[in-house]
Amino acid sequence: MKIKSLEIYGYGRLEHRNFQFNHDFVQIFGENEAGKSTMQAFIHALLFGFPKEGEYEPRLEPRFAPQYGGNIELEHIDGTTIKIERVFVHGKEKVKVVHDDIEKPIEWFNQIMNYMTKDTYKSIFSFDVLGLQEVHRKLTQEKLEAYLLQAGSFGSTEFTDLQSTIKEEQAHLFNTDEDTGIIFEKAKELQHLEAEIRAQDDVKAHYAQMYDTYQKDSRRVEHIELQLKELEEVKGHKEREIAHQKDAQEWKALELKLNIAPPQFPEQGINRFEALKHQAQNLSKDLELREEKLNQVTSEMDAIELLPDYLIEASRDVIKREQPIKQLHGDVRSVTQQRDTLTTEMNTLMQDIGWQKFETVKLSQKVQTDIAEAINKLEKQELERTQINRELQFVTLNVDRLSNESKALNKEKVHDERFNKAQELYDQRKALESKSKLFKKLGEEATAFETRELNKHKLQQTIFVITAIISLAALIYSFMNALWIPGSIFSVVCVIALLMVIFNKKPDVRFNDELAEEVKQLEDNIYKLEHDFDLSFDLNDQKVLRDKLLNVTVQLNREQSQKEALQEHLETIQKEIEATHKVLIQHKTALKIQSNYPNNRLTSAYRAIHKLVRIHDEILKCDAKIEEMKGRLDTFDQSILTLIPKLPVKTEAASIFHDLKNMLTTDEKEKFQYSKNADKRDLLKKEIEIINAAMQQNIDEQHALFEEAEVEDISSYYAKEAAYVSYHTNLERFNDLSELLRNQAFTYEDNTNLAEVPEAILNDQLLDIKTHIKSLVDERSNIQQHLNELERAMQQICEDDTLSKLKFEYEIKKNQFNKLVETYLSVNYIDTLIQAHIKEVREERMPFVIDDAAEIFTYLTEGRYTKIIYDEHLTTVAADGQVYHPTELSQSTKELLYIALRLSLIHSLRRYYPFPIIIDDAFVHFDKNRRERILEYMLKQQHNQIIYYTCNRSSTINSKQTIVLERNKKEVK
């Protein structure tokens, strides 16, 4: 898996940045605080998620960018592309994963990453200088060896740290060697609690004995209370007998009185008889009132006169036509008003277009279209003519201005011959100036050259003279000493030196005479031009003037051409406008409009004529409607004049509807009153019949009461009622006493016996019962006192909750002890699993890791170390065969050994975790040779992409594989 590109929306100091990673090895160079560590954190955040609040890792939210996050593009091992976008929006992290343009869930990507976490990734695939410095801490031999082995086995020391933590936890829980730990202390506490609980159990045994005694006395008290309850019931019965003895005696006397046949009398006989008498009086009064009201109603009916039916029907027919007739009058007024409005509008339209009367013209859509097109064309032509006139006026002004400007410039312009001579003078002055400078410079160089040549000639002559003198002295010495061969040589040298002195002539340095002649000729020409011609004007001004004149001439010619073209175009447009005017005059004639009518209103005139035709047709229709409606109204008026003489009321045609409605309303009221009186009459007759029947029924019911009471007159009836009431009063008292005694649980025999027993005997029996009750109450009081003493003693024992507290504390301690034991067993189990996993990894992975690490270590140390051995201990073998423990190695060599083991581990894991390696300036402590050696090795790697962050740019890595980070200028330091 390789990183192809990064796009940072905003993360720390990096904002709106794009980076392309097109190679397996990428060097990212930047100064301090340029954002190298920020980019590394950004890669971790996009692969594994943003840091959460409260984590040790900073969130690095941007200060200037509006968006927090970005996206990363990855190339999978199968060649497909994975794009991950993470942004932080509204306090929540949003993730989008796209695999070859197909959106995938984040779980799919986690599976692709083989569920690796951020910390594991950093431990294995991220290098930094702090990780390398760990090997230089003051570690013992065993700890350093373990640290290096952990780096080769798992990528970090997390397993070693976890083992140490587990050992400390085991010793904290239970130390079998020294019998210490939390579990041992908890066991001692449980034993102490068990002893205290056994002491409290003896107290509970004495409590059981007291409880048995308490139960026996309680049962005795319950038995006494049961006896007292029974005696109280007997006592109560006896007291009730004494209290109700007189009632029993009265009950017995009433029984003897009522032992006769009961008298017969109608139920509610007096009330019924009195009600019948009152009813007979009311019925008599009602009969008189009904007969009087019947006579009154009959008189009112005879006074009412009703209209005949034929007149009512005729009147209703007329009233039914009221709304249509009113509507017809309204329509006549409305149509007349509409006709007047149309006539006014028609006169206004005719006045607008100049018609004195309505004219008949031919109208069609084509005529309207032609008129609109002609007017539109005329407007365009007139607008174009106006525009041409405006342009022609502007061009004319420009031509006049340019002509005046050209005349003024021609006056200021000098003659062409003078201008050419001035230009020639200017050119020759320039040539004289340049050649004079050249001549001066050549003269200075010639003088210096002559001086150098003369000095050189003098030096040569001096050397030759000295050589000749020395040779001559040597020759004389040789001849004097008979040294013929050296003498011959010195003689030759002396002759050659003398010849060189003679033939070494003085150098002849000649100056450039042609250049001097050219300078002289130029000076003569300049003098001649200045004296032969009047050149007292500014050449540059004349050049500017001539350029300006040339531009003015070109502009003048162009403006004159444009003026001629505009004049021709104006004549053409004028002809077209005249033709369009003729067409519009023809349309005006066809529409019978005056020729001086404005052209721009001709379309409106056409619409007005079209509207006039429509209004004229509508006026004709209104006239026809008015004639038709007036005929219908005349017919109705004739029918009204026929009906008026037959009516019983005075009326006119104007108020016929109102009078007919009043007449019918009055007739309806009289009919209603007549019907109402008829109903009253019938009702009164029925009520009189009912009252007569009720009076006869009342008389029959009075005779029935007398027959039932077996009497013949009213006085006997009242006497019979008094005897009946006395009997039933005694019977009611007897029943009340029977009910009272029955409620006291007395039977008929009890009532009879009670009426016969003397009161003194009942009082003696009650006294005996009370004496027995008092003896039982005293016994119960003594037993109850003993029970209270037992209860207080038992309560004291119950209130002592020492045992319950001890048992509760015992259960709590026991649960804590069990949990500690479970924790201890779990820790032992985890320790066993870790030991087994470490053993398995070291047996299966370590041999390959060690072999691969040995090759890497040999390459990085340039062959100074050839092997890494892991038997019982981790050692290295130097090229001379010496074996070294890691503690004996130098600082940088230990770091190289650590790097070799880490790289070897990454190689062994690449089948499952082919992830990029991130190196954050981890090689700053190496010398240049070793750093370049490591980089050369990493450049050769092809399995894992390597991203190397550094502030010291390496010359080994070409610029195509280098990304330069620039510091953000918006930051304030």
C-alpha positions, 0 to 999 in steps of 0.5 A: 500500500502506497500513499499517492497524494495528500490534500490538506484542507486545514490541519495545524499550520498546514492549510490548503496544501496538496502533495503528490507522492509519485515514488517509493521513496519520498524525501520531505525537506523543511526547516524547523516549524515548517510542518513536517511533524504536522504532516506526519500527524495528518497521515496518522489522523486520516488513516486512524481518525482524529485525536479525541478530546483528552488524549495525549496527542494534540488535535492540531485544529487550524487557526486560519482555515475554515475546515478541519481535515483533508483527504488521502489517496492510497494505492492498494497492493492490487493496483486499485485506488482508495481515497479517504476523506476525514473532516470535522463538522459541527463537533463530529468526525465525518469519514468517506471511503471511496474504492475505485469510485465506489463508496465503502464503509469505514469498517471495510477500510479497517479490514483492509488495514488488518485492524491495526491501531494507530499506536501499533502502526507508530511502534512498527512503521514510524521511526523518530529520533526519540525511539533511537535514543531509548537504546542509550538510557542507562539500561542493564545488559539484560534490559538492553537485550530485551529492548532490542529483541522486542523491537525485532519481534513486536516493533516496541517494548509494549509486551515487556512493559506489560509483563513487568506490570503483570508481575507487579500486579501478581506480587501486589495480590499474593506473594507466595514466597513471603506470604504477603499481598492483599489476598493474604491480608483479606484471608486473615481478616476473614478468620478473625470475623469467623471467631467473632461470629461463633461468640455471638452464636452462644448469645443466640442460644440463650435467646432461644430458651427465653423465646420458648418460655415467652411462647408458652406464657403467650398461649396462656394469656390467649386462653384467658382472653378467650375465656374473658371474651366468652364471659363478657358475652354472657355478661352483655347478654345478662345486662341486655336482659335487665335493660329490656325486661320492661320492653318484654313485658309491654310486648306481652301485653300488646300480644294479648290485645292484638289477638283479635280479627283485624278491622277492614278499611280501604287503604288511604281511605280518608285521603282518597275520599278527601281527594275525590271531594276536592276533585268534584269541586274543581271539575264543576268550576272547570266545566263552567269556564269551558262553556263560557270560552266556547261561546266566545270563540263561536262569536269570533268565527262568525265575524271573519270574512275570507277572500275567494280562491280565484282572486287569491290565485290571480293575485299570487300569479301577479306576485310571482312575476314581480321579480322578473318584471323588476329585473326586466325594468332593471335590464332596460335601465342597464342596457340603456345605460350601457348603450349610452356608455358605448355611444360616448366611448364611440364618439371619443374614439372617432374624435381621436382618429378624426372621424366626423361619423362612423365609416365602414372600412376593411379590417384584417390581420394583414393590414394591422401587421403591415401597418405595425411593420411599416411603423417599426421600419420607419422608427428604425430608419429615423433612429438610424438617420438620427444616429448617422446625423449624430455620427456625421456631425461628430466626424465633421467636427473631427475633420475640422479639428484635425485639419486645423491641427494639421495646418498648425503642425505644418507651420511649425515644421521645418523644411525637409532639407534642414531636417535631414541636415540636422539628422545628419549632424546628429548622427555624425556627432554621435559617431564622433563621440563614440569614435573619440571615446574609442580613440582615447581608450586605444591611445591609453592602451597603446601608451601602456603597451609601449611602456610594457614593451620598453620595460621588457626590452630593457630587461632582455638587454640587461639579461643578455649583457649580464649573461655575456659578461658572466660567460666572458669571465667564465671563458677567461677562467677556463682558458687560464685553467686549460679547461678547453671544453667548458671554455668552448661552451662559454665562448659560444654562450658569450657570442650568442649573448652579444648577438642577442644584445645587437639584434634585440632592437627597440620595439616600434609601437605605432598608433592607429592612424586611420582612426585618427583620420576618421575622427578628423574627417568627422570634425570637419564635416560637423563644422561644415554643417554647422556653418553652411545650414541654419540648424538652430532648432530642436531635432527631437521636437521636430521628430515628435512634430513630424510623427504627430503630423503623420498621425494627424494626416492618417486620422484626417484621411480616415475621418474624411473617408468615414464622412463620405461613407456616412453621407452616402448612407444618409442619402440611402436612409432618407430615400427609404424613409420617403418610401415608408411614408408613402406606404403609411399614407396609403394605409391612412387613406384605406382607413379614411384617416387624414394624411397629417395623422401622426404615424406613430399613432397609426397602430393605435388608430387601427385598434381604435377603428377595430374597437369602433366596429365592435362598439357599433355592433354592440350598440345595435344589439342593445337597441334590439334588446331594449325594444324586446324588453319594452314589448314584454313590459307593455303586455304585463301592464295590460294584464294588470289593468284587467285585474285591478277592478276585481280587487277588494282594495284600492290600488294602482299599477305602480303599487300593485305588487305591494297592495296585493302582498298586503291583501294576501297577508291580511287574508292569510292572517284571517284564515289562520285566526279562523282555523285557530278558533275552529281548533279551539272550539273543537278542543273545548267541546272535547274538554267538556265531554271529558270533564262530564265523564270525570265527574261521573267517575268521581261519584262512582269512586266515592260509592266504591269506598263506602262499599269497601268500608261497609258503611252507608254515610260519611260519619260512619265512614270516619268512625270506621277509620278511627278504629282501623288506625288504633288497631294498626298503631298497636300492631306497629308498636308490637312489631317495633318491640319484636324487632328490638328484642330480636336485634338483642338476640332474644327468641320468642321463648326468651321474650316470654320468659323474660316477661315472667322472671323477677328483676332481683334474680337477674341482678344476682346472676350478673354479679356472679359473672362479674366476680369470675371475670375479675379473677381471670383479669388478675391472672392475666395481669401477672402473666403479662408482667412476666411476658414484658420482662422476657420481651425486654430481655429478648429485645435487648438481645435483638437490638444488639446487631453485632452478629448481623453486622459481623455476618454482613461484613463477613459476606462483603469481605468474602466477596472481595476475597473471591474477586481478588482471587479471580483477579489473581487467576486472571492475571496469571492466565494473561501472563501465561498467554503472553509468555506463550505468544512471546515464545511462539513469535520468537521461535517462528519469527525471530530466526527469519528476523535475525537473519534478515537483520544480520544482512541489513546490519552488515550492509549498514556497517559496511561489512564491519559486522557480519552476523547477529546471533540470538541463542540465549543472548543477543550478540553481534559478530565483527568482521575479525570474528570478535563477538560483542554484546549490544552494550559494548557497541558504540552509540551509533552502532547500537542505533544501527542494530535497532534500525536493522531489527525494526526493518527486518520486522517490517520485511517479515510483516509485509505480506500482512501489513504492506504499509508505508514507513514514516521516518521523522528525522531519525538519523540526525545523530549519524555522521554523513557517511552512515546517514547516506549509507542508510538512505542508499539502502532505503532507496533500493527497497521496493516493498514498502513506500518510505516517507523521510522527513528531514531538516537536512536535505540529502544530496543522495536523493534527487529533486524529483523524489523531494518535496520542499515544505515552506513555512506559512507566512500567516503565522505569528512567531 
